[in-house]
Amino acid sequence: MKELIEKIINKEFESVINGYSPISVDVFLDSVINDLKKIQSQINEVKIQNEELKNKIKMLEEANALLSINKSNNDENKSNEKSADDNLNELKKD
């Protein structure tokens, strides 16, 4: 994008008798350059936002994985507690 902007800035047109007004061309090109600079700025902002969102997604995925592990461990502990209670009840019956 920067190369395109530089190309437009440095572009020179030949003057001809019945051609375009050099001032009008310069004004138009200045307008195009300003628009391109705004677009480039917006692209840079969107890239930054995209990286931030990718980082948030990664953090949420990691948190979700930890929650899944924690839930699995809790379920296993509950199962072990139930087995221990069942064994204790069996011992009490004897």
C-alpha positions as CSV (number, residue, x, y, z in Angstrom):
1,M,0.0,0.0,0.0
2,K,2.9,2.4,0.8
3,E,4.4,1.7,-2.6
4,L,1.1,2.6,-4.3
5,I,0.8,5.8,-2.3
6,E,4.4,6.8,-3.2
7,K,3.7,5.9,-6.9
8,I,0.7,8.2,-6.9
9,I,2.6,11.0,-5.1
10,N,5.5,10.8,-7.5
11,K,3.5,10.5,-10.7
12,E,4.0,13.3,-13.2
13,F,1.7,14.0,-16.1
14,E,2.6,15.7,-19.4
15,S,1.1,19.0,-20.0
16,V,-0.9,19.2,-23.3
17,I,-2.9,22.1,-24.7
18,N,-6.3,20.4,-24.5
19,G,-5.5,18.0,-21.6
20,Y,-6.5,18.0,-18.0
21,S,-5.7,20.8,-15.7
22,P,-2.6,19.9,-13.7
23,I,-4.1,21.5,-10.6
24,S,-7.3,19.4,-10.9
25,V,-5.2,16.3,-11.3
26,D,-3.1,17.2,-8.3
27,V,-6.2,17.9,-6.1
28,F,-7.7,14.6,-7.2
29,L,-4.5,12.6,-6.5
30,D,-4.2,14.2,-3.1
31,S,-7.7,13.1,-2.3
32,V,-6.9,9.6,-3.5
33,I,-3.7,9.5,-1.4
34,N,-5.6,10.6,1.7
35,D,-8.2,7.9,1.2
36,L,-5.5,5.3,0.7
37,K,-3.8,6.4,3.9
38,K,-7.1,6.1,5.8
39,I,-7.6,2.7,4.4
40,Q,-4.1,1.6,5.4
41,S,-4.7,2.9,8.9
42,Q,-8.0,0.9,9.1
43,I,-6.2,-2.2,7.9
44,N,-3.6,-1.8,10.6
45,E,-6.3,-1.4,13.2
46,V,-8.2,-4.4,12.1
47,K,-4.9,-6.5,12.1
48,I,-4.3,-5.4,15.7
49,Q,-7.9,-6.3,16.7
50,N,-7.6,-9.6,14.9
51,E,-4.5,-10.5,16.9
52,E,-6.2,-9.5,20.1
53,L,-9.2,-11.7,19.3
54,K,-6.9,-14.6,18.4
55,N,-5.2,-14.2,21.8
56,K,-8.6,-14.1,23.6
57,I,-9.7,-17.2,21.7
58,K,-6.5,-19.0,22.7
59,M,-7.0,-18.0,26.3
60,L,-10.6,-19.2,26.3
61,E,-9.7,-22.5,24.8
62,E,-7.0,-23.0,27.4
63,A,-9.4,-22.1,30.2
64,N,-12.0,-24.5,28.7
65,A,-9.4,-27.3,28.6
66,L,-8.5,-26.7,32.3
67,L,-12.2,-26.7,33.2
68,S,-12.7,-30.0,31.4
69,I,-9.7,-31.5,33.2
70,N,-11.0,-30.2,36.5
71,K,-14.5,-31.6,35.9
72,S,-13.0,-34.9,34.9
73,N,-11.0,-35.0,38.1
74,N,-14.0,-34.0,40.2
75,D,-16.1,-36.8,38.6
76,E,-13.3,-39.3,39.3
77,N,-13.0,-38.1,42.9
78,K,-16.8,-38.5,43.4
79,S,-16.6,-42.0,41.9
80,N,-13.7,-42.9,44.3
81,E,-15.6,-41.5,47.3
82,K,-18.7,-43.6,46.3
83,S,-16.5,-46.7,46.0
84,A,-15.0,-46.0,49.4
85,D,-18.4,-45.4,51.0
86,D,-19.6,-48.7,49.4
87,N,-16.6,-50.5,50.8
88,L,-17.1,-49.0,54.2
89,N,-20.8,-50.0,54.2
90,E,-19.8,-53.6,53.2
91,L,-17.4,-53.7,56.0
92,K,-20.0,-52.5,58.5
93,K,-22.4,-55.3,57.3
94,D,-19.8,-57.9,58.1
